[in-house]
């Protein structure tokens, strides 16, 4: 059996950055901001184009967060979207939110003696 060009599958290989050029802090910020935006807008495809790449370079070749991203992170606009994406007003999926046993209130008169 001979592979033809029509049946051959090709995959896009991402660029691999050498470790000495990789900026771990930038990658963490991009991943965190990207996750927040994707969750608040439903998925990554619904994030506005101007917010998809959160950084810009200034005239000194330093990277900064774009002003619209900064304003969005400082505003309370994302919080309701993130809460609803997490499952409701309490942010927990399910009918009741359960408290951790250590967070339960102490009964009076039952403390250490």
C-alpha positions as CSV (number, residue, x, y, z in Angstrom):
1,X,0.0,0.0,0.0
2,X,1.4,3.4,-1.0
3,X,0.7,6.6,1.0
4,X,-0.6,9.3,-1.2
5,X,-0.4,13.0,-0.4
6,X,-4.2,13.1,0.3
7,X,-4.1,10.5,3.0
8,X,-0.9,11.5,4.7
9,X,-1.5,13.4,7.9
10,X,0.7,16.2,9.0
11,X,1.0,17.6,12.5
12,X,2.1,21.1,13.4
13,X,5.1,20.9,15.7
14,X,5.4,23.8,18.1
15,X,8.6,25.8,18.3
16,X,10.8,24.4,21.0
17,X,12.6,27.2,22.9
18,X,16.1,26.2,24.2
19,X,16.2,26.2,28.0
20,X,18.8,29.0,28.2
21,X,16.3,31.3,26.3
22,X,13.1,30.1,28.0
23,X,11.5,32.6,30.4
24,X,9.7,30.5,33.1
25,X,8.1,33.5,34.8
26,X,6.7,34.8,31.5
27,X,5.3,31.3,30.7
28,X,3.7,31.1,34.1
29,X,2.0,34.5,33.8
30,X,0.8,33.7,30.2
31,X,-0.6,30.4,31.4
32,X,-2.3,31.9,34.4
33,X,-3.8,34.8,32.6
34,X,-4.8,32.6,29.7
35,X,-6.6,30.2,32.1
36,X,-8.4,33.0,33.8
37,X,-9.5,34.6,30.6
38,X,-10.5,31.2,29.0
39,X,-12.6,30.3,32.1
40,X,-14.3,33.7,32.3
41,X,-15.2,33.8,28.6
42,X,-16.3,30.2,28.4
43,X,-13.3,28.9,26.5
44,X,-10.1,30.1,24.8
45,X,-11.9,30.7,21.4
46,X,-14.2,33.3,23.0
47,X,-11.4,35.4,24.5
48,X,-11.2,38.7,22.6
49,X,-8.3,38.9,20.2
50,X,-6.7,41.9,21.9
51,X,-6.5,39.8,25.2
52,X,-5.1,36.6,23.8
53,X,-1.5,37.6,24.0
54,X,-1.2,39.4,27.3
55,X,2.2,41.0,26.8
56,X,3.6,43.9,24.7
57,X,7.1,45.2,24.2
58,X,7.9,48.9,25.0
59,X,10.5,51.1,23.2
60,X,13.2,49.6,25.5
61,X,12.3,46.0,24.5
62,X,10.9,45.3,28.0
63,X,7.7,43.2,28.2
64,X,4.7,44.4,30.1
65,X,1.1,43.3,30.5
66,X,-1.2,45.1,28.1
67,X,-3.3,47.8,29.7
68,X,-6.6,46.1,28.8
69,X,-5.4,42.9,30.6
70,X,-4.2,44.9,33.6
71,X,-7.5,46.8,33.9
72,X,-9.5,43.5,33.6
73,X,-7.4,41.8,36.3
74,X,-7.8,44.8,38.6
75,X,-11.5,45.2,38.0
76,X,-14.2,42.9,39.5
77,X,-15.5,42.0,36.1
78,X,-13.9,38.6,36.0
79,X,-15.1,37.4,39.4
80,X,-18.8,36.7,38.5
81,X,-17.8,34.9,35.3
82,X,-15.2,32.7,37.2
83,X,-17.7,31.9,39.9
84,X,-20.4,30.8,37.5
85,X,-17.8,28.7,35.6
86,X,-16.8,27.1,38.9
87,X,-20.4,26.0,39.6
88,X,-22.3,28.8,41.2
89,X,-22.3,31.6,43.8
90,X,-20.1,29.6,46.2
91,X,-17.7,28.5,43.4
92,X,-18.3,24.8,44.3
93,X,-20.2,22.4,42.1
94,X,-23.0,20.5,43.8
95,X,-25.9,21.2,46.0
96,X,-24.2,22.1,49.3
97,X,-20.8,23.4,50.2
98,X,-19.2,21.2,52.8
99,X,-17.0,22.8,55.5
100,X,-13.6,21.4,56.4
101,X,-13.8,19.8,59.9
102,X,-11.1,22.1,61.2
103,X,-13.2,25.1,60.1
104,X,-16.3,24.0,62.1
105,X,-17.2,26.3,65.0
106,X,-16.2,25.1,68.5
107,X,-18.9,24.1,70.9
108,X,-18.8,26.1,74.1
109,X,-17.7,24.3,77.2
110,X,-15.9,21.5,75.3
111,X,-12.5,23.1,74.9
112,X,-9.2,21.9,76.5
113,X,-9.2,21.9,80.3
